[in-house]
């Protein structure tokens, strides 16, 4: 760097520091020049904690001396890499930096084996502290206007290249969109290679940002907190009461997780002896445990827990993954009537049914969610979960943290990251959709993804609808939508407003030899979730040979529901794929009764259930399928019959802790068994006081299936669901705390009602 470059850099960093803000510096050019610029920045200052995100360039050069790569980058650059000791962090490990802070982040998307990883960019952008610089290196094609060339796919697209595609077969619509936005955005600072560093101008600062530029909050009123928003959040967490859940929402960087940690420390100091916290990933709660350690220095961090002695009494805070919370509640040392307080961080990334179970099980519970996050979205959380809160706990409270902790309002990098990754994508407003529905009828269309990528408003509206409807959406999902191979995208519009969308993926069609290898567990080609799972884990080799279309996402705008739009999208997709010679539809989702009912109403049947809960969702993945032609109805029926035959064994052994309501929903498929006179006699004998339940279980289970499968849902006696656990899952009662005699009396009464229904 020249003296002028140093002057320009000092001016830029000085202004960022004065504003308490951050910025993105975009360097585009051939690898050697772009990397040289980045290395010049790296050595220009004594950075406190710089991060280089990208492939191991130095090791590649050492392994391939004299290679084309070394010739392009030059021996001087190689020596400089070695001398500076730059140790790149692979993009796949970007999340390991969550909770940390950096003053310089270099993202290498220009090297031959590098690429732009949307999830990694979203993760590390939030680790940059105020006054810091994020440097993005891209190929020269990113700088060209669209009519003179578009970016080519990069190495990170290998993750999208499902069999039989190669990386070079894919489109780069997503990268073209990023390049277009960077070229026109006033928030991106551009330093072209081959030039001296210009005196870069930052966007004009807003009055609100100017007021807060020196620090997040000059006097928040609580020494443990950095903003007045944090003070209020901590106060509410400390005063958390039974059956009054608290929902904290915030954009990223507002100190939400730290507030949970401060609140937990205060509760322990007030006499609470046990508190649990859960989140999709342990890394998400690092700020929580950091605050605990600072405020309670006499305590000790042990794995995923924190133990401390307070006034001679032991207190514990424990992190539990979502799939382990239900099991933890059943521990012998936990009183189900008064369980520990539960904090739920990143609640938007956890399915609503799981949150609802915790809401019922934990009298004292707080949910924290990111509104515009790189995983999950608070907008969708609010829409999906608010109705449950109003119904079950009408005294719930909500608080939104708006003041940034790590940087000031109006931060250029935060705004640019939201724009590039569509973190603030929103569906059309309810009132707008309602007005459109009064004027226009729905029209279903198959979308052109190239046109969609070029229409920012339409893309944001459509993607916002998908985000709102799904519990977990990451920035990489937008790239999959635009560039994934064999993706089908259907949408419903009223006027110009998107009110429904269906995203589907063609799968299967493996040649017999490869299908057999998949079936034996010897091969696992990229992609093809449903086709490979049914073959590898379900034992159905023909499922890998067959061609499927798997519905990955489907969403209908809240203001347009109950109009049959979702069903219409599915039928349109079925017609389209059948015309292309695909005769099977499939879907995979976290098993939940309401969703099963929806898909069954569309003609789908259950084919496979995962034996373990997914760590991030806490649900068992359920796969369902539907035949689109009579020629494959027998094949789909065979898969369904196999699952129905297997299900009772799974419930009795591996799935003993599956929710009885979900078990019942799965047991409803299939033909009702024949009911004999001996079965009725056994039920009557047990109901009148004869024997133990174990001595009547086979006949009771058979009778229950006859009743369940032959009775219309609207006419079912829901009390008889209490028999699912003792008859099929080796359990006692779905209601804990009931003695043996009381349970037996209850079962006899239910058996009597079952007998009456069957004799009608």
N, C-alpha and C positions, 0 to 999 in steps of 0.2 A: 504493500500500500504506500502511496505517495504522501507527502505532507498534507496535501489538499484532502486526500482521503481520510487521514486521521482527524483533520479539522471537521470534516463533514460528519464523521462518525461521532465525535465528541459532542457536536451540536445536537445531533439526533438523540443520543442517549441522555444528554442534559435536559432536553425538552421533555422526553418521556419521564424522566425522574421527577421533574418539576410538576408534571401533570399527574403523577402517580398512575401512569397508564403504560400500555404495552403496544407493540406494533409488529406487523409482518413485513419482512424485507424479502422480496421475490427476486431471485437471481436465475435468469434463464440463459442457457447456452450449451455448447458442447461439454461433455463431462470434464475434460481437462481444465477448461477455463472456469466453469462454474465451481468446481471443487477448489481451484486456486483462490477464487474470490472468498469462498467460505473459510478456507484455512487462513487467509489473511485476516479475516475478522476474528478467527479463533485466537490468533496470537497477538492481536492488536491491543488487547487489554488483559488485565489479570482478573479474568472472570472467576467468580466465587464457586459456581457449580454449573459448568457448561455440560450440555448433553448433545451427543451426535447420534442421530437416529438413522440407521441404514445398514447396508451389508458391510461385511468385513473387507473393505477395499484393500487395506494393507496386506492382509493374509493372502488375498487373491494374487496380488502382485508378486509376493514371495514365492507362491506356489507355481507361478507361470512366468518366470523370468524371460524377457525377450518376447513376450506374447503381444498380440495385437492390442490388448488392453493397456499394457505397459507403454507401448509405443504411442498410444493416443494420449495417455496421461502424462507421460514423460518421466525420466528418471529423477528429475528434481522434485517432482511432486511425491514420488515414492519415498525419497529420502526425508521429505518434510513430514509426511505421515508418520514415519518411524520416529523422527526426532521429537515431534510434538506428543507422541504417545497417545494419539487419538484412538479411543477404544469404542467403536460404534456399538450401539445397542440395537439388536434386530427389532424391526417394527413389530414382530409378533410378541415381543416382551414389553411393549410400551406401557401396558397397564401396571407393570411392576413399579413404575414411577409415580403412580397415583399416591397422593399424600405427601410427595416430595415437592421441592421448589428449585427452579433453575433461573438463572439470569440470562442465559443464552441457550437456545435450542436450534440445532441445525437438522433439518429433515432432508436427507439425500434421496430425491426421486429422479436423479439424473444418471447415476452410474449404470453401467450395463446390466447389473443384476439387481438394480433397485426398482422401486415403484412407489406410487402414491397409495398408501394404506389409509383409507378414510377413518377407520376406527382408531388407528394409532395417532393420526393428526388430531382427532377430537380429544383423545386422552391427554397427550402431552401439551396441547395448547393451554389447558387449564393449570398446568404445573409452572407456567412462566410467571414469575413475580413482577410486580409493578416496576417499571423502568427497564424491563427486559426486552429482548429482541428474539423473534422467531424467524429463522432464515430458511426459506423454502427454495430448494434447487430443482429446476425442471429442465427438460430438453428444449432446444431452440424452437421446436414446432409449436410449443405452447404460446409463443409470442406472436405467431403469425395470425392475421385475420382469417376468418373461416373460409373465405373464398380462395385463399392461396395455399391452403393446406391445413390439416387437422392433426392433433396428436395421435400417435400410434399407441397401441396397447403396450403396457409396460410389464415388468416381471411379476408384479403383484397380481396381475390378471390370471396367473396360473391357478389361483384359488377358485376362479369362475369356470375354468375349462373342464366341464364335466365330460366324461367319456361320451362319444369318441372324439371330441374336439381338442385341438391344440390351441395354444395361446394366440397364435397368429390368425386363427379363424374368427376371433371375436371382434366385435365393434368396440369403438372407444368413445361412445356418445357421452359418457360420464366425464371423461377427461376433457373432451371438447367443451363441455359446459363449464367446467372449472376454469379452463384457460380463458374462455370468453368473459367470465365474471371477473377474473383477475385483471384482464386488460382494461376493463372499463371502470373498475371500482376505485373511488378516491381513497379507500381505506388501505389499499395495497401499495406499498412503497417499492418501486421498481428500480433495480440497479442492473442495467444491461452489461453483459460481459464485453470485454474489449474496451471499456470506457472507464474513466475515473469515476469514483463515487460522487454522484451529484449531491447538491444541497437539497435533501429531500424535505418536502413540505408535508407536515401532518395536517389532517383535516381540522377545520376550525373547531375549537373547543366550545361546548355548549355552556350556558350560564350555570346550569345545575352541576355539570361536571367541574366547572371552575370553582364552585363553592366547596367541593369536596376533594380538590386536587391534592392537598397536602397529606391527608390521611383519611382512612375510612370514616372515622368519627372521632373528633377531637376529645370529647368527654362523654363516653357512653354511660357513665354512672355506675359501672361495675368493673373492677380491676381485672376480672377474669375474661371480660368480653371486649370485643373490638368495635362493636357498633351498638346503637340503641336498639336495633332490631334483634340482635343477639340477646341483649338484656331481657327484652320482653319474652322472647322464645324460652330462655332459661327459666324465667319466672313462671311461665305456664307449665313447663315440664316439672318444675319443683312442686307446683300445686295440683298436679294431676290427681283426679278423683275417680272413684269407682263409677263405671258405666258412663263416663264422660270422656270419650276418646278425644285426643288432640291430633290435628293434622297440620303439620308444618310443611309449607311449600316454599321453594326458592329456586332462582336460577343458580347455575354453577358458580362457585366462588363467593357465596354469601355466608359461609361459616355455619351451614346447617348441621353437618356432622359434628363439628366442634361444639355447637350448642347442645347436641345430645350428650356429648361427653361431660360438659360442664353440669348439665342437668342431672346426669347420673351421679356425679360426685356429690352434688348437693343433697340428693336423696339419701345417699349412703351416710353422709354427715348428719342427716336428720333422723337416722335410726333404721333405715331400710337395710336388710341384711342380704338380699338376693335380688339381682336384676339381670334380665336377659336382653340381648340385642341380636337381631337377625338382619341379614342383607344378602343380595344375590352372590356377593363375593367377599371373602375376608378382607381384601385390600380396600374395599369401600369404607370400612369402619376404622382404618388406621388413624384418621384425625380424632375419632372418638376416644380411642385408647391413649393417644398422645395427650389429650387434655386430662384424662383421668390420672395419668402418671405425673403430670405437672401439678395438679391440684391436690393429689394424695401421694406425695413423694415417699411416704413410708410403705406404700403398697408395692407389689411386684407383679409384673406381667409374666404369665405362664401360658405358652402356646396361644390358645384362643380365649384366655380368661385373664382376669385381674383379681388378685386377692389382697386384702388389706385388713389390718387390725385397727378398729376405731373404738376408743374407750373400753378396751379390754375385750371387745366382741369381734368375732370374725365376720367379714362381709365379702361378698363375691359378685363380680360381674362376669358374665359368660357370653361369648359369641356362639350362636347355634345356626348352622345353615338352614335354609327354609325347609328342606326335606327332613330335618331332624327335630323340628319343634314339636310335632305331635308325639313323637317317641319320648322326648324329654318330659312332656307333660305326664306321661304314664309311669315315670320313675316312682319308686316306693317312697322316696323322701319328699315328694311333691303332693301337697293338698290340693286336689282338683277344685275345691271350692274357694281357695285363696292362693292361686299360683303367683309366681313372681311378676313384677311389672315387666312388660315387654315393650321395647323400642324397636321399630321397624324402619330401617334406613333404605333408601332407594326403593320405596314401596311401589313405584310405578313399574318396576321391572319384575314384579311378582304378580301372578294371576289373581284376579279378583276372588275366585272361589276359595283360594288359600287364605287370603286376607280376611274373608268373611268368617272362616272357621276360627281364626285367631281372635276376631272381634267378639265372637261368642264365648270363647274359652278364657280370655284374659280380661278381668274386670278393669284393670288399669293398663292402658295401651296407648302408645303414641306412634303415629305414622309420619315419616319425613319423606318428601319426594322432590325430585328435581323437575322443574317445569320444562326447561329446554335442555335436555341432557343428551349425552352421546349413547346412553342405553336407557330405554324406557322413557316415558314422557308423562309429566304431571297432568297435562291436559286430558290424555286418555284416562288416567287414573281418576281424575275428578268426575268425568262423565260416567265411567263404569261403576265407581264405588260410592258416589254421593247418595244414590238412591238407597243403597244398603245401609249406610250410616243413618239416613233419615228414618228408615223403617225400624231398625234394630236399636239404635242409640240416638234418639232425637235430641239429646242434650250435648251432642258432640260440638267441638269448637275447632276453629281454623285460624291460622295465623300465617301471613306471607312475609318472608324476609326479602326486602328489595335492595338494601344497601350492600354494595360489594365490600368484601373484607380484604382481598388481596390486591385490588386495584380500584381506581376511582370510576365513577359513573362516566358513561360515554366512551369506554375503552375501545379503541379501534380494532384490536385483535378479537375481542369478544364479538363485536358486531359482524366482523368479516367471517369469523368461524361459523356463526349462525347462518350467514348467507350461503357460504360455500357448502356446508353440510346439510342445509335445510333443517336446522334444529328447531326453528320456529315455524315450521310448516303448519298451517291451520286449514281445516275444511271451511267451506262457506258458512257464514253465520246462520243460525237457526231461522231468524226472521227472513233472511234473504231466500233461503230454501223454501220456506213456507209460502212466500209470495210467488216464487217460481212455480210451485206445485199448483197454485190456484189458476195459473195462466197456461202452463204447458203440460203436455203429457210426457211420460218417460220415453226416452229413446236409447236403445242399447247399441253400442258400437265397439268394434275391435280397434284398439288404438295403435297408431303408428308411433313407435317409440322414438324415432328420429325427430318427428315433429314435436312430440311431447318434451324432449330434452331441450328444444329450442324455445319453448313457451314457458317462461318461468312462472307465470301466474297459474297456468293450468297444472303444471307439475307440482307446485306447492300445494294447491288445493287437493289434488288427488293423493299425493303422498301424505298430507296431513290427515286425510280420511283413514288411510291405512294405519298410520301411527296411532290415531285415537282409538282404533278398534282392537289393537293388538297390545298385549302386555309388555312386549319387548321388541323394540325396533332400533337398530344400530345404523350409523352412517353408511356402513357397507351395504345395507339392504337397498339403498337408493342406487348404488352401482349395479347390484344384481338386477334390479328392476329395469334399468336402462340397457345393460349390456350382457346379461346372462343369456346363454344359448338356449334355444327351444323354450323361451318364455312366451306365454300367451297373456295378453292384457286386455280385459274387457271392462267397459265402464258404462254406467247409466247416467244420462244427463237429463235435466229438466231445464229447458232453455240453454243457457251457457254454464249452468252450475252442475258440478259433478256430485251426484248423490249416492253412487254405488260403484264399487270396483271389485274385480275378481282377478287375482294374479295366479296363474297356473304354470306348471312345469311339465313338459313331456319327459317320460322316464321309461326305463326298460328297453326291450328290444335287443338284449345281448345275444350274441351267437351262442349255439348250444355248448361249445367247449368252454367259453368264458362263463356262461351261466352255471355250468357244473362246478367250475372252480369257485365261484362265489358261493354256491350252495354248500360246498365242502369247507368254506371258511378260508380258502387259500388265497383268494384275490378280493380286493376291495377297491374297485375303480372309483374315481372321484364322482360325487353326485349320486343321483338315483336313490334317494332316501327310502322311499316306500318299496320299490322293486327289490332292492338289495336286502332290506330288512326282512321282508317276507320270505326271501330265499335263505338268507343266512341264519336268522333267528326263528323263523317259522317253519323251516324245513320244506319249502315249496319251490323246487327248482324251476318249475314252469312260470312262476311269478317273475323271475328275472328275464326269461325269454319273451314274455308277453309285453306288449306296449301299453303303457299307462299314461294318463294325464293326471298329475297330482295337483289338487287345489292347495296352493301354499298360503294364500290370504284371501279373505273375502270380507268386505265391509259395506255397510249401508249407513248413510247419514242419519243421526238420531231423529231429525225432524221428518225423515221420509220412511221410517220403519212401519211395520204392520201393513204394508201395501203389496207384499209379494215380490219386492224388487230383488231380494237375495235369491229367491227361488228362480226368478226369471233369468238372472245372471248364470246360475248353474245350468239351466236348461239350454240357454244360448251356447254356453261352453260345450255342453254335451253334443249338441248338433254340430258345432264346428269341428270338434275332434273326431266325431264319427265320420264326417265327410272326408277327413284326412286318413281314415283307416285305423284309428285308435278306438278300441272297443271297451276300454275300462277306465272309469274315473276312480280316483283315490283321494284320501285326505288323511292327514296325521295331525293330532292336536292333543293338548293336555286333557285327559279324561275328566269330564264334568257332566252332570246329569242333563242340564239344559242344552248343552252343545250336542250331546248324544241324541236327544229328542229331535233337535233341528235336523241333523244329518240323516237320521232315520226317516224323517218325514220327506226327505229328498230321495229316498230309495236306497240309501247306503246301509250296509250291514257290517258288523264288527269282524275284523280279520286277525288282529293281534293287539295284545296289551303288554306294555313294557313291565318287566318284573320289579324294577326299582324306580323310585321317584327321581325325576330330573332335579339336580341340585339347585338350579336357578328358578325352577317353577314350583317344585314341591308336588308335582302331579305325575301320574303314570301316563306315558304317551300311548294313545289309542289310535290304531289305524283302521280305517273303514274303506269299503270299496263298493262299486256299483257297476253292474253290467250295462253296456250300451247297445248290445245286440243279443238276440236270443241264442246265438251260437256260443256265447261265452257265459250265459247264465248258469249253466251247469258247473263250469269251472269256478266261478265266484261262489256258487252255492257250496261247492266242495271245501273251499277255503273257510267259509263261514261255519260249516258243520264241524270241521276240525277244531276251530276255536271254541265252539259250544261244547264239544266233547272234552276239551282240555280245561275249560274254565272252572268246573267244580273242583278239580284236583288242585289248580293254582290257588283257589280261594281257601282250601283246607290246609295248604302248606305255605307257599311263598307269599300269598296275598292275604294273610290273616288280618292285617291291619288296614286293608283297603276300606274306605268309607262304606258302610252297609248300603247307603242309598245308591252309591255308584255300582256296587256289586249287584244290587237288585236291577238296576237299569241294564246291565250287561246280561243278566240272567233272563231278561224278558224276551230275548231272541230265541227262535227255534220253535219246534212243534211242542205242544203240551203233551206230556206222557199220558198213557192210558191209565185210568183210575179204576182200580179193582175194589171189590167188596172188602177184602182183607185190609186194604189201606184205610178205608173209612172206619172199620172196626177198631183198628189200632189207635187211630186218632181219638175216637170216642173214649176208648179205654184210658188213654193218657189224660184226656180232658176231665174225666170223672175222678181222677186221683190215682190211677194205676201207674206204678213204676216211675223211673227217672226219665228225663228227657233223652238221655243217651240210649235207652232201650227202645225208644220210639222214633229216633232221629231219621232213619232211612224212609220210613213211611210218611213222617211229617214233611220231610224235604220234598218227596215226590208229590204229596198233596199240595204243598205250597206252590210248587212250579205249575201244577195244573191250574190252580186258582189264578196265579199271577199272569200266566200267559193267555188265559182265556177270558179274563175280565177286562173290559174297556178301562183305560186309564182314569176316566172321569168317575168310574164307579168303584174304584179300588178303596179298600179300607186301609188308610195309611198306617194305622197302628200295627198291622201285621208285618210291617217292615222290621219291627223289633225282633222278628224270628230269623232274619237273615244271618246275623252273627252267630247265634247258637246252632243253627242248622247247617250252615255252609262254611263258617270260618272258625269254628272251634272256640267261639267267644262266649262270654256270659251274657251281658246286656249292654246295649248302647248307652244306657244310663248308669254312670258309675255310682258307687256308694250305696248300692242296694244289696241287702243280705241274701243268703242262699234261699231261705224259705220264701222270701218275698219274690225273688226271681222265679222260683218254681211255680208259685201261685199265679204269677203273671203269665207264664208260658202256658199253664193249663187253661187259663181264661182265653188266651188268644187261640189256642188249639180248638177250644169249644166254638169260637166264632168262625174259625176256618171250616170246621165240620158243618156248621149251619149253612155257610155259603155254598159248600160243595153238594149238599143234599137238596138244594133248591131246584 
